[in-house]
Amino acid sequence: MDPAIQQSTRPVAQYVGKNGGTIAALTIPTLHPPTLKSALAAIKKLSDSPNARKAQASSAGKSKAPSPTKSDASPRLPVISAIVESKALSAVELGKFADLPPLEEVLAQLVGILESPARAILGISQQAAGGDLARALEGFRIGLQEKEDVQSSSPAAAGTA
């Protein structure tokens, strides 16, 4: 057996051995973090014990509701671990994974990052086609020529004095 799968199934075996009962495996056909996040939220909502849900509903509507006991507050179907693309993830890691954006959004962000330098080069080339670059270079040449004229006239004036 794959070591990652063995590592992931160890907490499941410990949980079942300690608490008894059955376990469930959830499969999602495509790796889509928003879908995973929705599935985890549904599991959390539906795995609350009935007494805890009644207490939440009545505390929202009326004042004195029986508080759930400690055994009632624990979920009936907790998420223990997961295997995502042959890698074992804990429940915390699975929650972090579910918070990621979808692959399509990440690819769009990557394209935007890669596209921005190309847009800058395109903007410069369009300015050059409009003559802005030629004017800028001409101004730079005139500035250098004036600086050279000042330097060449300064030693001549100092030598005659």
C-alpha positions as CSV (number, residue, x, y, z in Angstrom):
1,M,0.0,0.0,0.0
2,D,1.2,3.6,-0.7
3,P,2.8,5.2,2.3
4,A,0.7,8.3,1.9
5,I,-2.5,6.2,2.0
6,Q,-1.3,4.3,5.0
7,Q,-0.5,7.6,6.8
8,S,-4.0,9.0,5.9
9,T,-5.8,5.9,7.0
10,R,-4.1,5.7,10.4
11,P,-6.2,8.4,12.0
12,V,-9.3,6.8,10.5
13,A,-8.5,3.5,12.1
14,Q,-7.7,5.1,15.4
15,Y,-11.0,7.1,15.3
16,V,-13.1,4.0,14.5
17,G,-11.3,1.9,17.1
18,K,-11.9,4.5,19.8
19,N,-15.4,5.7,18.9
20,G,-16.8,2.7,17.1
21,G,-19.4,3.1,14.3
22,T,-19.0,3.4,10.6
23,I,-17.0,5.6,8.4
24,A,-17.8,7.2,5.0
25,A,-15.7,8.1,2.0
26,L,-16.7,11.0,-0.1
27,T,-15.5,11.2,-3.7
28,I,-15.5,14.2,-5.9
29,P,-15.1,13.6,-9.7
30,T,-12.9,16.7,-10.3
31,L,-10.5,18.5,-8.1
32,H,-12.3,21.8,-7.7
33,P,-11.7,23.6,-4.4
34,P,-15.0,25.6,-4.3
35,T,-16.9,22.3,-4.7
36,L,-14.8,20.7,-2.0
37,K,-15.6,23.7,0.3
38,S,-19.3,23.3,-0.4
39,A,-19.1,19.6,0.4
40,L,-17.2,20.2,3.6
41,A,-19.8,22.8,4.7
42,A,-22.7,20.4,4.0
43,I,-21.0,17.7,5.9
44,K,-20.4,20.0,8.9
45,K,-24.0,21.2,8.8
46,L,-25.6,17.8,8.4
47,S,-23.2,16.0,10.9
48,D,-24.3,18.2,13.9
49,S,-26.3,16.1,16.3
50,P,-30.1,16.7,16.1
51,N,-30.1,18.1,19.7
52,A,-27.4,20.6,18.8
53,R,-29.4,21.7,15.7
54,K,-32.5,22.1,17.8
55,A,-30.7,24.2,20.4
56,Q,-29.3,26.4,17.6
57,A,-32.7,26.9,16.0
58,S,-34.5,27.6,19.3
59,S,-31.8,30.0,20.5
60,A,-32.2,31.9,17.3
61,G,-36.0,32.1,17.8
62,K,-36.7,31.9,21.6
63,S,-34.7,32.5,24.7
64,K,-34.4,29.5,27.0
65,A,-33.3,26.5,25.0
66,P,-31.8,23.3,26.5
67,S,-28.1,23.4,26.0
68,P,-26.6,20.4,24.3
69,T,-24.6,18.0,26.3
70,K,-21.0,17.3,25.5
71,S,-21.9,14.2,23.6
72,D,-24.5,16.1,21.6
73,A,-22.1,18.8,20.6
74,S,-19.7,16.6,18.8
75,P,-20.3,16.0,15.2
76,R,-21.7,12.6,14.1
77,L,-19.6,12.5,10.9
78,P,-16.3,14.3,11.5
79,V,-13.8,14.9,8.7
80,I,-10.7,13.1,9.8
81,S,-8.4,13.1,6.8
82,A,-8.4,13.0,3.0
83,I,-6.4,11.7,0.1
84,V,-6.1,14.3,-2.6
85,E,-4.2,13.2,-5.7
86,S,-2.3,10.5,-3.8
87,K,-1.3,12.8,-1.0
88,A,-2.6,12.5,2.5
89,L,-4.1,15.6,4.0
90,S,-5.3,16.2,7.5
91,A,-8.7,17.9,8.2
92,V,-6.9,21.3,8.7
93,E,-5.0,20.9,5.4
94,L,-8.1,19.9,3.6
95,G,-9.9,23.1,4.9
96,K,-6.9,25.2,3.6
97,F,-7.1,23.4,0.3
98,A,-10.8,24.1,0.0
99,D,-10.1,27.8,0.4
100,L,-7.9,27.9,-2.7
101,P,-9.3,29.5,-5.9
102,P,-10.3,27.3,-8.8
103,L,-7.7,26.3,-11.3
104,E,-9.3,28.4,-14.0
105,E,-8.9,31.5,-11.8
106,V,-5.3,30.8,-11.0
107,L,-4.5,30.3,-14.7
108,A,-6.2,33.6,-15.5
109,Q,-4.1,35.4,-12.9
110,L,-1.0,33.8,-14.3
111,V,-1.8,34.9,-17.8
112,G,-2.4,38.5,-16.5
113,I,1.0,38.5,-14.8
114,L,2.7,37.2,-17.9
115,E,0.8,39.6,-20.1
116,S,1.7,42.8,-18.3
117,P,5.3,43.1,-19.5
118,A,4.2,42.4,-23.1
119,R,1.6,45.2,-22.8
120,A,4.3,47.6,-21.6
121,I,6.5,46.8,-24.6
122,L,3.5,47.1,-26.9
123,G,2.7,50.5,-25.5
124,I,6.3,51.7,-26.0
125,S,6.4,50.4,-29.5
126,Q,3.1,52.2,-30.3
127,Q,4.5,55.4,-28.9
128,A,7.5,55.0,-31.1
129,A,5.3,54.5,-34.1
130,G,3.6,57.8,-33.2
131,G,6.9,59.7,-33.2
132,D,7.2,60.2,-29.4
133,L,10.4,58.1,-29.2
134,A,12.0,59.9,-32.1
135,R,11.3,63.2,-30.5
136,A,12.6,62.0,-27.1
137,L,15.8,60.8,-28.7
138,E,16.2,64.0,-30.7
139,G,15.8,66.0,-27.4
140,F,18.4,63.8,-25.8
141,R,20.8,64.3,-28.7
142,I,20.4,68.1,-28.5
143,G,20.9,68.0,-24.7
144,L,24.2,66.1,-25.1
145,Q,25.3,68.4,-27.9
146,E,24.7,71.5,-25.7
147,K,26.5,69.9,-22.8
148,E,29.5,69.2,-25.1
149,D,29.5,72.8,-26.4
150,V,29.6,74.1,-22.8
151,Q,32.4,71.8,-21.9
152,S,34.4,72.7,-25.0
153,S,33.9,76.5,-24.5
154,S,34.8,76.4,-20.8
155,P,38.5,75.3,-21.1
156,A,39.0,77.8,-24.0
157,A,37.7,80.6,-21.9
158,A,39.8,79.5,-18.9
159,G,43.0,79.3,-21.0
160,T,42.7,82.9,-22.4
161,A,42.2,84.5,-19.0
